[in-house]
Amino acid sequence: MQYVPKEVKSFHLCELALDNNPDAIQFVSDKYITELLLLTLVKKKGRVLAHIHKSYKTSELCREAVKNDLWAISSVPSDVNRADLKCLISLVLPTVVI
């Protein structure tokens, strides 16, 4: 998406590019970004949260990203409620018995 001229970019083209490579979200204009698009991306690849601007990072979006990939927790902003994320992580991680 970063090499596609602005005059040929469209919502449909962005969807196709993101379906092929979710990390391309960093090159998509804000005018094409929707909550549903972002939710779809993080459900497909949680780590893509790192490329999403902080203003779009809601509790729901962060929760879905972490549900998909625990490493996404490193991209959750500090102002997002982490209590439910910690609860989610405790359910996902296996209990270690020593």
C-alpha positions as CSV (number, residue, x, y, z in Angstrom):
1,M,0.0,0.0,0.0
2,Q,2.9,2.4,0.6
3,Y,3.8,2.3,-3.1
4,V,0.2,2.6,-4.5
5,P,-0.5,6.2,-5.8
6,K,-3.2,8.0,-3.8
7,E,-5.3,8.5,-6.8
8,V,-5.9,4.8,-7.3
9,K,-6.3,3.8,-3.6
10,S,-9.8,2.8,-2.6
11,F,-11.5,1.1,0.3
12,H,-11.8,-2.1,-1.8
13,L,-8.1,-2.0,-2.7
14,C,-7.2,-1.5,0.9
15,E,-9.3,-4.5,2.0
16,L,-7.6,-6.7,-0.6
17,A,-4.2,-5.6,0.5
18,L,-5.0,-6.1,4.2
19,D,-6.5,-9.5,3.5
20,N,-3.1,-10.4,1.9
21,N,-1.0,-8.7,4.5
22,P,-2.5,-7.3,7.7
23,D,0.7,-5.4,8.5
24,A,-0.1,-3.1,5.6
25,I,-2.5,-1.3,8.0
26,Q,0.3,1.1,8.7
27,F,0.1,2.4,5.2
28,V,-3.7,2.7,5.0
29,S,-5.2,6.2,5.2
30,D,-7.5,7.0,8.1
31,K,-10.4,7.6,5.7
32,Y,-10.5,3.9,5.0
33,I,-10.1,2.6,8.6
34,T,-13.2,1.3,10.3
35,E,-13.7,-0.4,13.7
36,L,-14.9,-3.5,11.9
37,L,-11.9,-3.5,9.6
38,L,-9.5,-3.3,12.6
39,L,-11.4,-6.0,14.6
40,T,-11.1,-8.3,11.5
41,L,-7.4,-7.6,11.3
42,V,-6.5,-8.3,15.0
43,K,-8.7,-11.4,15.0
44,K,-6.6,-12.6,12.0
45,K,-3.2,-11.5,13.4
46,G,-3.1,-10.0,16.9
47,R,0.4,-8.6,16.5
48,V,-0.9,-6.1,13.9
49,L,-2.0,-4.1,17.0
50,A,1.5,-2.7,16.9
51,H,0.7,-0.9,13.6
52,I,-2.6,0.6,14.7
53,H,-2.6,4.2,15.9
54,K,-3.3,4.6,19.6
55,S,-6.5,6.6,19.0
56,Y,-8.1,3.4,17.5
57,K,-7.0,1.1,20.4
58,T,-10.2,0.4,22.3
59,S,-10.5,-2.2,25.1
60,E,-12.4,-4.4,22.8
61,L,-9.8,-4.2,20.0
62,C,-6.9,-4.8,22.4
63,R,-8.8,-7.8,24.0
64,E,-9.4,-9.4,20.6
65,A,-5.7,-8.8,19.6
66,V,-4.4,-10.4,22.8
67,K,-6.9,-13.3,22.5
68,N,-5.4,-14.0,19.1
69,D,-1.7,-13.5,20.1
70,L,-0.5,-12.9,23.6
71,W,2.5,-10.9,22.3
72,A,0.0,-8.2,21.3
73,I,-0.1,-7.2,25.0
74,S,3.1,-5.3,24.4
75,S,1.1,-2.9,22.1
76,V,-1.7,-2.2,24.4
77,P,-1.6,1.4,25.6
78,S,-1.4,2.0,29.4
79,D,-4.7,3.9,29.4
80,V,-6.6,0.8,28.2
81,N,-8.1,-1.3,31.0
82,R,-5.6,-4.1,31.6
83,A,-7.5,-5.9,34.3
84,D,-9.7,-7.8,31.8
85,L,-6.6,-8.5,29.6
86,K,-4.8,-10.0,32.6
87,C,-7.8,-12.2,33.3
88,L,-7.9,-13.3,29.7
89,I,-4.2,-14.1,29.8
90,S,-4.6,-16.2,32.9
91,L,-7.3,-18.2,31.2
92,V,-5.2,-18.7,28.0
93,L,-1.9,-19.6,29.6
94,P,-1.6,-23.1,31.0
95,T,-1.0,-23.5,34.7
96,V,2.5,-24.6,35.5
97,V,2.9,-27.2,38.2
98,I,6.4,-27.6,39.7
